[in-house]
Amino acid sequence: MPEPKFMYNCDLCGSSFQFGPHIYDGKVISRYKLTVCRGCWQGNRDGWDPMVEDRFVEHLKSKGIALPERNSKGWYPRD
């Protein structure tokens, strides 16, 4: 019997990705209560790109999480 796929939507780009069992194509960032796809995780190593910043800020506000200080590039830190 095939195992069920657990699919999630990225909190930043909205794409659907598999997250268990045995395949984890995303990342949970506990500090922000944020679940992101592999593309968003790997593509934003220097901080959250301005293209996803609005969704990032909206997510944190909806969870009651204070915005972190921006990094040296002027972006919010990834983790």
PDB file with one MODEL, atoms N, CA, C and O in Angstrom:
MODEL        1
ATOM      1  N   MET A   1       0.841  -1.181   0.000  1.00  0.00           N
ATOM      2  CA  MET A   1       0.000   0.000   0.000  1.00  0.00           C
ATOM      3  C   MET A   1       0.887   1.246   0.000  1.00  0.00           C
ATOM      4  O   MET A   1       1.775   1.371   0.843  1.00  0.00           O
ATOM      5  N   PRO A   2       0.655   2.165  -0.934  1.00  0.00           N
ATOM      6  CA  PRO A   2       1.474   3.384  -0.978  1.00  0.00           C
ATOM      7  C   PRO A   2       1.200   4.277   0.227  1.00  0.00           C
ATOM      8  O   PRO A   2       0.077   4.367   0.725  1.00  0.00           O
ATOM      9  N   GLU A   3       2.263   4.931   0.672  1.00  0.00           N
ATOM     10  CA  GLU A   3       2.121   5.858   1.788  1.00  0.00           C
ATOM     11  C   GLU A   3       1.486   7.154   1.298  1.00  0.00           C
ATOM     12  O   GLU A   3       1.719   7.563   0.161  1.00  0.00           O
ATOM     13  N   PRO A   4       0.684   7.805   2.143  1.00  0.00           N
ATOM     14  CA  PRO A   4       0.066   9.074   1.722  1.00  0.00           C
ATOM     15  C   PRO A   4       1.114  10.174   1.606  1.00  0.00           C
ATOM     16  O   PRO A   4       2.111  10.176   2.328  1.00  0.00           O
ATOM     17  N   LYS A   5       0.879  11.097   0.700  1.00  0.00           N
ATOM     18  CA  LYS A   5       1.742  12.263   0.561  1.00  0.00           C
ATOM     19  C   LYS A   5       1.169  13.387   1.408  1.00  0.00           C
ATOM     20  O   LYS A   5      -0.040  13.618   1.410  1.00  0.00           O
ATOM     21  N   PHE A   6       2.026  14.073   2.113  1.00  0.00           N
ATOM     22  CA  PHE A   6       1.621  15.225   2.898  1.00  0.00           C
ATOM     23  C   PHE A   6       2.083  16.466   2.149  1.00  0.00           C
ATOM     24  O   PHE A   6       3.282  16.718   2.029  1.00  0.00           O
ATOM     25  N   MET A   7       1.146  17.223   1.658  1.00  0.00           N
ATOM     26  CA  MET A   7       1.451  18.395   0.848  1.00  0.00           C
ATOM     27  C   MET A   7       1.189  19.664   1.655  1.00  0.00           C
ATOM     28  O   MET A   7       0.209  19.754   2.394  1.00  0.00           O
ATOM     29  N   TYR A   8       2.067  20.627   1.504  1.00  0.00           N
ATOM     30  CA  TYR A   8       1.963  21.926   2.167  1.00  0.00           C
ATOM     31  C   TYR A   8       2.068  23.015   1.112  1.00  0.00           C
ATOM     32  O   TYR A   8       2.566  22.783   0.010  1.00  0.00           O
ATOM     33  N   ASN A   9       1.599  24.195   1.458  1.00  0.00           N
ATOM     34  CA  ASN A   9       1.780  25.372   0.613  1.00  0.00           C
ATOM     35  C   ASN A   9       2.816  26.270   1.273  1.00  0.00           C
ATOM     36  O   ASN A   9       2.768  26.512   2.479  1.00  0.00           O
ATOM     37  N   CYS A  10       3.739  26.754   0.479  1.00  0.00           N
ATOM     38  CA  CYS A  10       4.779  27.648   0.978  1.00  0.00           C
ATOM     39  C   CYS A  10       4.132  28.935   1.489  1.00  0.00           C
ATOM     40  O   CYS A  10       3.311  29.544   0.802  1.00  0.00           O
ATOM     41  N   ASP A  11       4.510  29.340   2.699  1.00  0.00           N
ATOM     42  CA  ASP A  11       3.963  30.570   3.279  1.00  0.00           C
ATOM     43  C   ASP A  11       4.415  31.822   2.539  1.00  0.00           C
ATOM     44  O   ASP A  11       3.815  32.884   2.705  1.00  0.00           O
ATOM     45  N   LEU A  12       5.462  31.716   1.723  1.00  0.00           N
ATOM     46  CA  LEU A  12       5.955  32.902   1.025  1.00  0.00           C
ATOM     47  C   LEU A  12       5.558  32.955  -0.437  1.00  0.00           C
ATOM     48  O   LEU A  12       5.057  33.981  -0.897  1.00  0.00           O
ATOM     49  N   CYS A  13       5.767  31.878  -1.180  1.00  0.00           N
ATOM     50  CA  CYS A  13       5.460  31.923  -2.618  1.00  0.00           C
ATOM     51  C   CYS A  13       4.156  31.224  -2.970  1.00  0.00           C
ATOM     52  O   CYS A  13       3.647  31.391  -4.078  1.00  0.00           O
ATOM     53  N   GLY A  14       3.608  30.445  -2.047  1.00  0.00           N
ATOM     54  CA  GLY A  14       2.335  29.781  -2.278  1.00  0.00           C
ATOM     55  C   GLY A  14       2.417  28.462  -3.024  1.00  0.00           C
ATOM     56  O   GLY A  14       1.394  27.806  -3.221  1.00  0.00           O
ATOM     57  N   SER A  15       3.617  28.053  -3.448  1.00  0.00           N
ATOM     58  CA  SER A  15       3.726  26.795  -4.192  1.00  0.00           C
ATOM     59  C   SER A  15       3.490  25.602  -3.276  1.00  0.00           C
ATOM     60  O   SER A  15       3.723  25.673  -2.070  1.00  0.00           O
ATOM     61  N   SER A  16       3.027  24.514  -3.861  1.00  0.00           N
ATOM     62  CA  SER A  16       2.753  23.290  -3.130  1.00  0.00           C
ATOM     63  C   SER A  16       3.995  22.409  -3.141  1.00  0.00           C
ATOM     64  O   SER A  16       4.672  22.297  -4.162  1.00  0.00           O
ATOM     65  N   PHE A  17       4.297  21.778  -1.991  1.00  0.00           N
ATOM     66  CA  PHE A  17       5.451  20.891  -1.910  1.00  0.00           C
ATOM     67  C   PHE A  17       5.177  19.756  -0.940  1.00  0.00           C
ATOM     68  O   PHE A  17       4.363  19.876  -0.025  1.00  0.00           O
ATOM     69  N   GLN A  18       5.888  18.634  -1.165  1.00  0.00           N
ATOM     70  CA  GLN A  18       5.721  17.470  -0.310  1.00  0.00           C
ATOM     71  C   GLN A  18       6.594  17.619   0.929  1.00  0.00           C
ATOM     72  O   GLN A  18       7.746  18.047   0.858  1.00  0.00           O
ATOM     73  N   PHE A  19       6.006  17.252   2.070  1.00  0.00           N
ATOM     74  CA  PHE A  19       6.712  17.390   3.337  1.00  0.00           C
ATOM     75  C   PHE A  19       6.406  16.187   4.209  1.00  0.00           C
ATOM     76  O   PHE A  19       5.691  16.296   5.206  1.00  0.00           O
ATOM     77  N   GLY A  20       6.958  15.028   3.825  1.00  0.00           N
ATOM     78  CA  GLY A  20       6.833  13.794   4.574  1.00  0.00           C
ATOM     79  C   GLY A  20       5.875  12.836   3.913  1.00  0.00           C
ATOM     80  O   GLY A  20       5.050  13.269   3.108  1.00  0.00           O
ATOM     81  N   PRO A  21       5.944  11.561   4.211  1.00  0.00           N
ATOM     82  CA  PRO A  21       7.091  10.897   4.823  1.00  0.00           C
ATOM     83  C   PRO A  21       8.190  10.648   3.801  1.00  0.00           C
ATOM     84  O   PRO A  21       7.914  10.504   2.610  1.00  0.00           O
ATOM     85  N   HIS A  22       9.396  10.597   4.248  1.00  0.00           N
ATOM     86  CA  HIS A  22      10.606  10.299   3.479  1.00  0.00           C
ATOM     87  C   HIS A  22      11.027  11.400   2.500  1.00  0.00           C
ATOM     88  O   HIS A  22      12.171  11.392   2.045  1.00  0.00           O
ATOM     89  N   ILE A  23      10.162  12.326   2.168  1.00  0.00           N
ATOM     90  CA  ILE A  23      10.496  13.417   1.253  1.00  0.00           C
ATOM     91  C   ILE A  23      10.138  14.730   1.948  1.00  0.00           C
ATOM     92  O   ILE A  23       8.980  14.970   2.288  1.00  0.00           O
ATOM     93  N   TYR A  24      11.130  15.560   2.149  1.00  0.00           N
ATOM     94  CA  TYR A  24      10.925  16.841   2.823  1.00  0.00           C
ATOM     95  C   TYR A  24      11.462  17.941   1.918  1.00  0.00           C
ATOM     96  O   TYR A  24      12.637  18.302   1.987  1.00  0.00           O
ATOM     97  N   ASP A  25      10.591  18.465   1.075  1.00  0.00           N
ATOM     98  CA  ASP A  25      10.979  19.476   0.091  1.00  0.00           C
ATOM     99  C   ASP A  25      10.761  20.897   0.603  1.00  0.00           C
ATOM    100  O   ASP A  25      10.541  21.817  -0.184  1.00  0.00           O
ATOM    101  N   GLY A  26      10.821  21.072   1.913  1.00  0.00           N
ATOM    102  CA  GLY A  26      10.634  22.388   2.494  1.00  0.00           C
ATOM    103  C   GLY A  26      11.375  22.495   3.806  1.00  0.00           C
ATOM    104  O   GLY A  26      12.155  21.615   4.171  1.00  0.00           O
ATOM    105  N   LYS A  27      11.125  23.565   4.500  1.00  0.00           N
ATOM    106  CA  LYS A  27      11.813  23.852   5.754  1.00  0.00           C
ATOM    107  C   LYS A  27      10.853  24.566   6.687  1.00  0.00           C
ATOM    108  O   LYS A  27      10.130  25.471   6.269  1.00  0.00           O
ATOM    109  N   VAL A  28      10.843  24.162   7.955  1.00  0.00           N
ATOM    110  CA  VAL A  28      10.072  24.848   8.986  1.00  0.00           C
ATOM    111  C   VAL A  28      11.034  25.752   9.747  1.00  0.00           C
ATOM    112  O   VAL A  28      12.073  25.301  10.230  1.00  0.00           O
ATOM    113  N   ILE A  29      10.684  27.015   9.848  1.00  0.00           N
ATOM    114  CA  ILE A  29      11.507  27.979  10.574  1.00  0.00           C
ATOM    115  C   ILE A  29      10.738  28.339  11.838  1.00  0.00           C
ATOM    116  O   ILE A  29       9.847  29.189  11.826  1.00  0.00           O
ATOM    117  N   SER A  30      11.102  27.672  12.926  1.00  0.00           N
ATOM    118  CA  SER A  30      10.359  27.809  14.188  1.00  0.00           C
ATOM    119  C   SER A  30      10.285  29.239  14.675  1.00  0.00           C
ATOM    120  O   SER A  30       9.245  29.678  15.164  1.00  0.00           O
ATOM    121  N   ARG A  31      11.382  29.969  14.545  1.00  0.00           N
ATOM    122  CA  ARG A  31      11.442  31.358  15.029  1.00  0.00           C
ATOM    123  C   ARG A  31      10.303  32.195  14.458  1.00  0.00           C
ATOM    124  O   ARG A  31       9.760  33.067  15.136  1.00  0.00           O
ATOM    125  N   TYR A  32       9.948  31.922  13.207  1.00  0.00           N
ATOM    126  CA  TYR A  32       8.923  32.708  12.519  1.00  0.00           C
ATOM    127  C   TYR A  32       7.594  31.962  12.353  1.00  0.00           C
ATOM    128  O   TYR A  32       6.641  32.507  11.795  1.00  0.00           O
ATOM    129  N   LYS A  33       7.531  30.704  12.842  1.00  0.00           N
ATOM    130  CA  LYS A  33       6.340  29.862  12.618  1.00  0.00           C
ATOM    131  C   LYS A  33       6.006  29.852  11.124  1.00  0.00           C
ATOM    132  O   LYS A  33       4.860  30.041  10.718  1.00  0.00           O
ATOM    133  N   LEU A  34       7.037  29.627  10.333  1.00  0.00           N
ATOM    134  CA  LEU A  34       6.969  29.750   8.888  1.00  0.00           C
ATOM    135  C   LEU A  34       7.367  28.422   8.248  1.00  0.00           C
ATOM    136  O   LEU A  34       8.341  27.796   8.668  1.00  0.00           O
ATOM    137  N   THR A  35       6.619  27.993   7.240  1.00  0.00           N
ATOM    138  CA  THR A  35       6.959  26.801   6.471  1.00  0.00           C
ATOM    139  C   THR A  35       7.152  27.241   5.029  1.00  0.00           C
ATOM    140  O   THR A  35       6.249  27.805   4.411  1.00  0.00           O
ATOM    141  N   VAL A  36       8.341  26.974   4.503  1.00  0.00           N
ATOM    142  CA  VAL A  36       8.672  27.434   3.157  1.00  0.00           C
ATOM    143  C   VAL A  36       9.137  26.265   2.290  1.00  0.00           C
ATOM    144  O   VAL A  36       9.632  25.259   2.797  1.00  0.00           O
ATOM    145  N   CYS A  37       8.973  26.413   0.992  1.00  0.00           N
ATOM    146  CA  CYS A  37       9.438  25.404   0.042  1.00  0.00           C
ATOM    147  C   CYS A  37      10.958  25.458  -0.069  1.00  0.00           C
ATOM    148  O   CYS A  37      11.590  26.416   0.376  1.00  0.00           O
ATOM    149  N   ARG A  38      11.527  24.434  -0.659  1.00  0.00           N
ATOM    150  CA  ARG A  38      12.975  24.363  -0.833  1.00  0.00           C
ATOM    151  C   ARG A  38      13.492  25.541  -1.660  1.00  0.00           C
ATOM    152  O   ARG A  38      14.557  26.086  -1.367  1.00  0.00           O
ATOM    153  N   GLY A  39      12.746  25.932  -2.687  1.00  0.00           N
ATOM    154  CA  GLY A  39      13.173  27.050  -3.535  1.00  0.00           C
ATOM    155  C   GLY A  39      13.297  28.350  -2.765  1.00  0.00           C
ATOM    156  O   GLY A  39      14.277  29.077  -2.924  1.00  0.00           O
ATOM    157  N   CYS A  40      12.309  28.647  -1.930  1.00  0.00           N
ATOM    158  CA  CYS A  40      12.370  29.879  -1.122  1.00  0.00           C
ATOM    159  C   CYS A  40      13.489  29.788  -0.092  1.00  0.00           C
ATOM    160  O   CYS A  40      14.184  30.774   0.153  1.00  0.00           O
ATOM    161  N   TRP A  41      13.670  28.614   0.515  1.00  0.00           N
ATOM    162  CA  TRP A  41      14.727  28.456   1.515  1.00  0.00           C
ATOM    163  C   TRP A  41      16.103  28.648   0.883  1.00  0.00           C
ATOM    164  O   TRP A  41      16.918  29.416   1.393  1.00  0.00           O
ATOM    165  N   GLN A  42      16.360  27.962  -0.212  1.00  0.00           N
ATOM    166  CA  GLN A  42      17.678  28.025  -0.828  1.00  0.00           C
ATOM    167  C   GLN A  42      17.922  29.348  -1.559  1.00  0.00           C
ATOM    168  O   GLN A  42      19.064  29.796  -1.660  1.00  0.00           O
ATOM    169  N   GLY A  43      16.879  29.962  -2.058  1.00  0.00           N
ATOM    170  CA  GLY A  43      17.029  31.184  -2.831  1.00  0.00           C
ATOM    171  C   GLY A  43      17.115  32.456  -2.013  1.00  0.00           C
ATOM    172  O   GLY A  43      17.264  33.545  -2.568  1.00  0.00           O
ATOM    173  N   ASN A  44      17.023  32.328  -0.693  1.00  0.00           N
ATOM    174  CA  ASN A  44      17.041  33.518   0.153  1.00  0.00           C
ATOM    175  C   ASN A  44      18.073  33.410   1.271  1.00  0.00           C
ATOM    176  O   ASN A  44      17.810  33.806   2.406  1.00  0.00           O
ATOM    177  N   ARG A  45      19.227  32.884   0.952  1.00  0.00           N
ATOM    178  CA  ARG A  45      20.283  32.692   1.958  1.00  0.00           C
ATOM    179  C   ARG A  45      20.745  33.996   2.593  1.00  0.00           C
ATOM    180  O   ARG A  45      21.135  34.021   3.761  1.00  0.00           O
ATOM    181  N   ASP A  46      20.699  35.074   1.824  1.00  0.00           N
ATOM    182  CA  ASP A  46      21.166  36.372   2.327  1.00  0.00           C
ATOM    183  C   ASP A  46      20.090  37.149   3.076  1.00  0.00           C
ATOM    184  O   ASP A  46      20.326  38.276   3.511  1.00  0.00           O
ATOM    185  N   GLY A  47      18.919  36.558   3.226  1.00  0.00           N
ATOM    186  CA  GLY A  47      17.794  37.226   3.863  1.00  0.00           C
ATOM    187  C   GLY A  47      16.603  37.172   2.930  1.00  0.00           C
ATOM    188  O   GLY A  47      16.736  36.791   1.766  1.00  0.00           O
ATOM    189  N   TRP A  48      15.442  37.549   3.432  1.00  0.00           N
ATOM    190  CA  TRP A  48      14.223  37.478   2.622  1.00  0.00           C
ATOM    191  C   TRP A  48      14.225  38.588   1.587  1.00  0.00           C
ATOM    192  O   TRP A  48      14.163  39.775   1.907  1.00  0.00           O
ATOM    193  N   ASP A  49      14.296  38.168   0.364  1.00  0.00           N
ATOM    194  CA  ASP A  49      14.339  39.045  -0.801  1.00  0.00           C
ATOM    195  C   ASP A  49      13.139  40.001  -0.798  1.00  0.00           C
ATOM    196  O   ASP A  49      12.059  39.621  -0.347  1.00  0.00           O
ATOM    197  N   PRO A  50      13.306  41.214  -1.286  1.00  0.00           N
ATOM    198  CA  PRO A  50      12.189  42.157  -1.343  1.00  0.00           C
ATOM    199  C   PRO A  50      10.964  41.614  -2.085  1.00  0.00           C
ATOM    200  O   PRO A  50       9.850  42.083  -1.851  1.00  0.00           O
ATOM    201  N   MET A  51      11.153  40.634  -2.975  1.00  0.00           N
ATOM    202  CA  MET A  51      10.010  40.064  -3.700  1.00  0.00           C
ATOM    203  C   MET A  51       9.058  39.306  -2.776  1.00  0.00           C
ATOM    204  O   MET A  51       7.868  39.205  -3.076  1.00  0.00           O
ATOM    205  N   VAL A  52       9.560  38.766  -1.650  1.00  0.00           N
ATOM    206  CA  VAL A  52       8.705  38.027  -0.715  1.00  0.00           C
ATOM    207  C   VAL A  52       8.520  38.773   0.611  1.00  0.00           C
ATOM    208  O   VAL A  52       7.850  38.281   1.519  1.00  0.00           O
ATOM    209  N   GLU A  53       9.112  39.947   0.711  1.00  0.00           N
ATOM    210  CA  GLU A  53       9.082  40.683   1.973  1.00  0.00           C
ATOM    211  C   GLU A  53       7.664  40.996   2.446  1.00  0.00           C
ATOM    212  O   GLU A  53       7.372  40.851   3.633  1.00  0.00           O
ATOM    213  N   ASP A  54       6.786  41.418   1.553  1.00  0.00           N
ATOM    214  CA  ASP A  54       5.420  41.747   1.965  1.00  0.00           C
ATOM    215  C   ASP A  54       4.716  40.544   2.586  1.00  0.00           C
ATOM    216  O   ASP A  54       4.050  40.679   3.612  1.00  0.00           O
ATOM    217  N   ARG A  55       4.858  39.374   1.974  1.00  0.00           N
ATOM    218  CA  ARG A  55       4.227  38.166   2.519  1.00  0.00           C
ATOM    219  C   ARG A  55       4.876  37.769   3.838  1.00  0.00           C
ATOM    220  O   ARG A  55       4.190  37.301   4.746  1.00  0.00           O
ATOM    221  N   PHE A  56       6.188  37.950   3.954  1.00  0.00           N
ATOM    222  CA  PHE A  56       6.895  37.643   5.192  1.00  0.00           C
ATOM    223  C   PHE A  56       6.385  38.533   6.325  1.00  0.00           C
ATOM    224  O   PHE A  56       6.061  38.041   7.406  1.00  0.00           O
ATOM    225  N   VAL A  57       6.313  39.828   6.080  1.00  0.00           N
ATOM    226  CA  VAL A  57       5.852  40.779   7.100  1.00  0.00           C
ATOM    227  C   VAL A  57       4.397  40.478   7.471  1.00  0.00           C
ATOM    228  O   VAL A  57       4.051  40.478   8.652  1.00  0.00           O
ATOM    229  N   GLU A  58       3.558  40.226   6.492  1.00  0.00           N
ATOM    230  CA  GLU A  58       2.146  39.901   6.748  1.00  0.00           C
ATOM    231  C   GLU A  58       2.030  38.639   7.609  1.00  0.00           C
ATOM    232  O   GLU A  58       1.222  38.591   8.537  1.00  0.00           O
ATOM    233  N   HIS A  59       2.833  37.626   7.303  1.00  0.00           N
ATOM    234  CA  HIS A  59       2.805  36.376   8.071  1.00  0.00           C
ATOM    235  C   HIS A  59       3.180  36.631   9.531  1.00  0.00           C
ATOM    236  O   HIS A  59       2.478  36.188  10.440  1.00  0.00           O
ATOM    237  N   LEU A  60       4.293  37.348   9.757  1.00  0.00           N
ATOM    238  CA  LEU A  60       4.719  37.607  11.128  1.00  0.00           C
ATOM    239  C   LEU A  60       3.676  38.399  11.906  1.00  0.00           C
ATOM    240  O   LEU A  60       3.417  38.105  13.073  1.00  0.00           O
ATOM    241  N   LYS A  61       3.082  39.391  11.276  1.00  0.00           N
ATOM    242  CA  LYS A  61       2.044  40.176  11.953  1.00  0.00           C
ATOM    243  C   LYS A  61       0.853  39.306  12.314  1.00  0.00           C
ATOM    244  O   LYS A  61       0.282  39.454  13.394  1.00  0.00           O
ATOM    245  N   SER A  62       0.467  38.391  11.414  1.00  0.00           N
ATOM    246  CA  SER A  62      -0.684  37.521  11.681  1.00  0.00           C
ATOM    247  C   SER A  62      -0.419  36.553  12.832  1.00  0.00           C
ATOM    248  O   SER A  62      -1.355  36.096  13.487  1.00  0.00           O
ATOM    249  N   LYS A  63       0.853  36.240  13.079  1.00  0.00           N
ATOM    250  CA  LYS A  63       1.231  35.338  14.169  1.00  0.00           C
ATOM    251  C   LYS A  63       1.617  36.088  15.437  1.00  0.00           C
ATOM    252  O   LYS A  63       1.924  35.467  16.455  1.00  0.00           O
ATOM    253  N   GLY A  64       1.606  37.423  15.387  1.00  0.00           N
ATOM    254  CA  GLY A  64       1.975  38.220  16.553  1.00  0.00           C
ATOM    255  C   GLY A  64       3.463  38.182  16.862  1.00  0.00           C
ATOM    256  O   GLY A  64       3.863  38.310  18.019  1.00  0.00           O
ATOM    257  N   ILE A  65       4.283  38.008  15.834  1.00  0.00           N
ATOM    258  CA  ILE A  65       5.737  37.933  15.998  1.00  0.00           C
ATOM    259  C   ILE A  65       6.349  39.271  15.586  1.00  0.00           C
ATOM    260  O   ILE A  65       6.039  39.814  14.525  1.00  0.00           O
ATOM    261  N   ALA A  66       7.213  39.782  16.438  1.00  0.00           N
ATOM    262  CA  ALA A  66       7.865  41.065  16.145  1.00  0.00           C
ATOM    263  C   ALA A  66       8.802  40.908  14.946  1.00  0.00           C
ATOM    264  O   ALA A  66       9.440  39.870  14.771  1.00  0.00           O
ATOM    265  N   LEU A  67       8.869  41.946  14.135  1.00  0.00           N
ATOM    266  CA  LEU A  67       9.778  41.923  12.989  1.00  0.00           C
ATOM    267  C   LEU A  67      11.225  41.964  13.484  1.00  0.00           C
ATOM    268  O   LEU A  67      11.553  42.745  14.377  1.00  0.00           O
ATOM    269  N   PRO A  68      12.090  41.124  12.908  1.00  0.00           N
ATOM    270  CA  PRO A  68      13.499  41.152  13.311  1.00  0.00           C
ATOM    271  C   PRO A  68      14.205  42.362  12.723  1.00  0.00           C
ATOM    272  O   PRO A  68      13.693  43.014  11.813  1.00  0.00           O
ATOM    273  N   GLU A  69      15.375  42.653  13.248  1.00  0.00           N
ATOM    274  CA  GLU A  69      16.186  43.726  12.671  1.00  0.00           C
ATOM    275  C   GLU A  69      16.679  43.285  11.306  1.00  0.00           C
ATOM    276  O   GLU A  69      16.956  42.107  11.081  1.00  0.00           O
ATOM    277  N   ARG A  70      16.784  44.234  10.409  1.00  0.00           N
ATOM    278  CA  ARG A  70      17.273  43.930   9.070  1.00  0.00           C
ATOM    279  C   ARG A  70      18.777  43.649   9.119  1.00  0.00           C
ATOM    280  O   ARG A  70      19.487  44.143   9.994  1.00  0.00           O
ATOM    281  N   ASN A  71      19.241  42.852   8.166  1.00  0.00           N
ATOM    282  CA  ASN A  71      20.665  42.526   8.110  1.00  0.00           C
ATOM    283  C   ASN A  71      21.431  43.623   7.363  1.00  0.00           C
ATOM    284  O   ASN A  71      20.867  44.664   7.027  1.00  0.00           O
ATOM    285  N   SER A  72      22.705  43.380   7.110  1.00  0.00           N
ATOM    286  CA  SER A  72      23.561  44.387   6.479  1.00  0.00           C
ATOM    287  C   SER A  72      23.129  44.720   5.055  1.00  0.00           C
ATOM    288  O   SER A  72      23.473  45.784   4.541  1.00  0.00           O
ATOM    289  N   LYS A  73      22.379  43.827   4.409  1.00  0.00           N
ATOM    290  CA  LYS A  73      21.862  44.095   3.056  1.00  0.00           C
ATOM    291  C   LYS A  73      20.544  44.869   3.099  1.00  0.00           C
ATOM    292  O   LYS A  73      20.030  45.299   2.067  1.00  0.00           O
ATOM    293  N   GLY A  74      20.009  45.039   4.308  1.00  0.00           N
ATOM    294  CA  GLY A  74      18.732  45.718   4.450  1.00  0.00           C
ATOM    295  C   GLY A  74      17.539  44.774   4.336  1.00  0.00           C
ATOM    296  O   GLY A  74      16.401  45.225   4.201  1.00  0.00           O
ATOM    297  N   TRP A  75      17.794  43.459   4.390  1.00  0.00           N
ATOM    298  CA  TRP A  75      16.736  42.455   4.292  1.00  0.00           C
ATOM    299  C   TRP A  75      16.498  41.817   5.643  1.00  0.00           C
ATOM    300  O   TRP A  75      17.376  41.831   6.506  1.00  0.00           O
ATOM    301  N   TYR A  76      15.307  41.255   5.831  1.00  0.00           N
ATOM    302  CA  TYR A  76      15.039  40.522   7.060  1.00  0.00           C
ATOM    303  C   TYR A  76      15.807  39.198   7.013  1.00  0.00           C
ATOM    304  O   TYR A  76      15.849  38.544   5.971  1.00  0.00           O
ATOM    305  N   PRO A  77      16.415  38.801   8.139  1.00  0.00           N
ATOM    306  CA  PRO A  77      17.209  37.564   8.139  1.00  0.00           C
ATOM    307  C   PRO A  77      16.338  36.335   7.903  1.00  0.00           C
ATOM    308  O   PRO A  77      15.175  36.294   8.303  1.00  0.00           O
ATOM    309  N   ARG A  78      16.917  35.347   7.252  1.00  0.00           N
ATOM    310  CA  ARG A  78      16.185  34.133   6.896  1.00  0.00           C
ATOM    311  C   ARG A  78      15.875  33.287   8.120  1.00  0.00           C
ATOM    312  O   ARG A  78      14.781  32.731   8.218  1.00  0.00           O
ATOM    313  N   ASP A  79      16.804  33.179   9.047  1.00  0.00           N
ATOM    314  CA  ASP A  79      16.571  32.370  10.240  1.00  0.00           C
ATOM    315  C   ASP A  79      17.300  32.913  11.442  1.00  0.00           C
ATOM    316  O   ASP A  79      17.208  32.344  12.530  1.00  0.00           O
TER     317      ASP A  79
ENDMDL
END
